[in-house]
Amino acid sequence: MKYIWLILLSLVSELGVTKAQEPVKMGKLKSPKLTEVSGIVSSCTHSNLFWVHNDSGDKANIYLIDTLADLKATVHLAGINVVDAEDIASLMIDGVPYLLLADMGNNLRNRDTLSLFLFKEPVLDKLNKSYVVAREDIMEIKFRYKDKRRDAEALFVDPIDNMIYIISKRDFRSTLFRMSFSDAKLGAVLELSPLMQLPLTFATAADIRQDGRYIAIKNLTSIFLWRRDENQDILSALKRPYTLAPYEIEPQGEAICFDRNKRRFYTISERPFGLDSYLYAYEY
């Protein structure tokens, strides 16, 4: 079904296809562990490295790759069940870097309650290739949508106030939702109400720059970039006109992240039918 959507979006979407600049091909995914990468974020504690994860079919794992897309380490999240992880975000809490893994894929809309998993970003030893995050060090945030079941593959955390934003995928207009860590209580299920519709559909990934000044949302054919003014809230920023960032369509591109130091962003794709996947870098 998702391949039919790709064809339809390419042919009839009013959004069109961006005129791609030539991206910098950083490296090719080679590890057999990484066949369905659907989320990426720049590491805060490891320079020039990225955290990625697969979607459905994998265990509760995240992986560290370098700028050549070579696998450097595997981290297992102990004691949790991940059904369909679709994005990953980074954030700072009291000066400590954390990661947020989003188990919110819901292609068949058969899950009522979805989960986000919050844990400190692992600090790794170059001599080790595998690590475990203990269950007691992982916070699960359960949520559901108030009006209906939805599928979502894109989220980001605003670095200004640490509010979490989720963007639906299979709505005619991708819809924005918001939640706060302060509302998350042990065992409670947060109910999210729609905030606004976005001028795109089939959102597959999102990220916000480290300083909060740029927001990127992508679907399978395009990358939409919003500039955010100082002291501007997220909703007001997303109501402004967007620009279409350069993008060369990938086999199944479902991941994007900003560089922490340079004015560039990165994309990486799943590997459907065994097709090659590369880590691409774009200037913006």
N, C-alpha and C positions, 0 to 999 in steps of 0.2 A: 504493500500500500504506500509506503513512504517514497518508493521510486516513482509511482504514479503521480504523487504530489510534486515531486521534483520536476517532472515533465510539464505538468500543468503550470507550475509557477514560472518555469522558464518561458513558456509559450504565451500565457495569457495574463500574467500578473501585470497590473497597472504600474507596479513599481519599476519594472524593467530590469535590465541587467547592467551592472556597472561596467564602465569602460576600464578595463584592468590595466594598471601599470605592471611592468614586469617585476614580480616579487623576487626577493632574495630567497633562494632555496637553501635553507640552513643545513638540513640533513634529512635522511630517510629513516623512517621507523623500520627497525629490523627485528626487534624482539618478538618472539611468538606470543609473549604475554600481552602485547599491546595490539590487539586486532580491532577493537571497537572504541577507540578513544573519543569520548564525548565531552570532556571538560579539561581545561588547562588554566593554570594561574602561575604567575611568576613567583618564585620563592622569595620570601623576605629574609631568610637566614642564610641562604646559599646563593651566592652571586652567580648570575648567568645560568641558573638551573630552573626547572619548571616542574610543578606537580601536575600529573595527569591521572586519569582514571578511565576505566571501561564503563560501559553501561550494563544492561542486563546480561546475565550469564557468568559474571565474575563473582569472586568472593568480595568481602569487605576490604578491598585493597586500594591503596593509592601508590603511585610510582613516581620516582624522581628521574627526569631525563635532562640531558645537557643540550647545548645549542646545536649539536649534530644529531639530535633525536636518539642518542644512544641511552639505553637504560643504565642508570647508576645505582638504584636501590629500590627495594620493594618494602612497603610499610603495610602491615596488617592491622586492622582495627578489630581488636578482640571482643568477642561476646555480643556483636551486633549482627543483625541480618539486613543486608542491602539487597533490595529487589531490582531496582533500576536507577542507578546513579546517573544523573544527567548533567550536573555542573558542579563546579567547585569555586569557592571564593576565599579571599584572604581578608583579614581584618586585624586591628590592634585592640587589645583590651588591657588597660592599665600598663601600656608600654610593652606588652608581651604579644608576639605574633601568633595568631590562631588561623586555622583553616576551617571551612564550613563545607561539608560534603552534602549534596542535595539528592536524596533518594526520593525523587518526585516524578519520575517517568510513569505515565499511566495511559499507555497507548489505547487500551481497550476500555478505559474509564471504569475499571472494575475494582479500583481501590478507593475507599472513602477517606482513609487516613494516611497521610504521607509524613515523611520525616526528614529533618535536617540533623546532621551530626557535627557538633562543635568540639574541637580539641586543639591543644597547643600544636603549632607547627613543629614537627620533629626536628631536632638538631642531630645530624647524622655524623658518624665517624666514617671517614673515607675508606677505612679498612674493612668495614662491614657492608654487606649487600642486602641484608634483610633485618627488619625491625618489627616490633610489636608495640602498639599503643594499648595500654591496659583499659579494660572496660570502665573502671572507676574514673578514668581520665577523659571519658567521652560523655558529653551532654547530648541527649536526644531531645529535639524540639518537634513535637507532633502538631500537625495542622491539617485542616480540611478547608475546602472552599464553601462559603455559606450558601451560594445559590445552586451550584451543580458540581458534579465531578469534572475535573479538567486534567489535561496532560500538560506538563511544563518541562522545558529543558534549559531555561535561562534564568540566572539570578545574579545579583551583585549586592555588595554591602557598602553603603555610603560611608566613606572614611570620616566624614564630618561628624555624624551622630550615631553611626553603627546601626542604622535602620536597614533591615533586610528587604530587598525588592525581588519579586518573582514575576516572570512574564510568561503567560500561557502560550501554548503552541498551536493547538488545533481549533482555535476560535477563528471566525472570519476576520476579525481584527484582534491581533494579540492584545491581551488585557493585562494591566499592571496591578499587582497586589503588594501589600506592605505588612511587615510585622516587626515587633520590637523584642529584643532579648529580655527586657524587663517584664514583658507579659508572659514569658515562658515559665511555667511552674511544673514541678515534678509530676508527671502523669497526666497533666492537663492537655487538652487538644484545642489549639487556637483556631478560631473561625475567621477566615479572611474574606473580606468583601471587595468587590471590584472598585478600583480607584479611577481608572481612565482606560480608554482604548487607544492603541498606538496605530500609526499609519503604515502598518505592515502586518503580514500574517506568517504563520509557521516559524516563529522565532525558535532558533536552536541553540543560541549562546548569547551571553552578555558579559560585560566587564565595565568597571569604572576605573579611571586613572587614579594613581596613588594620592594625588592632591584633590581629587573630586572634580576636576575641571572638564573632563571629557567622559562621555558615556557612549559605549559601543554596543549595538545589538545587531546580531546577524541572523539571517535565515539561510536557506541553501543556495541562494543566488546572489545575495547582496549584503553589504555591511552598511548600517545606518549609524551616523556619528552625530552626536549632539554636543555642542559646547555649552558649558554651564558657567554663568557669571559668579563672581564671588558673592557669598551670602544668599545665593539663589537656591530655593528648594528644588527637589528632584522633579516634582510634578510640573512646576513652572518651566524648568529646563526642557522637559520632554514635550511641552506644548509649543516650543519654538520650532522653527524650520530646521530640518536635519540636512546634512550633506551625505551624499553617497561616497563612501570611502573606496579607494582602489581595491579590487578583489578579483582574483582569478578563481573561477569555480572549481571546487575540489570534488573528488568522487562522492564524498558524503561529509561535507564540512560541518561539524557540530561543536566547534570549540574556538574560543578567541580569548586573548588576554593582552593587556598593555605591558610594555616594558617598564621597569621601575626607574630607569635612568635615562633612556633615550626616547626621542619622539618617534616611536614606532609601536606597532602592535603585531601580534603573532596569531597565525591560525594553524590548525592541524586537523586531519580528517580521520574518520574511520577507514577501514580497508574492506569495503564490500566486494564480494567475488574475488578476493585476493589481490585487488588493485593496490598499487603503491600509495603510500601516504608520506607526505613530507611536512616538516616544520617550515612554514613560510614566514618571512618578516616583511612588513610594509611600512614605509614612511607615511605620515599623514600631516 
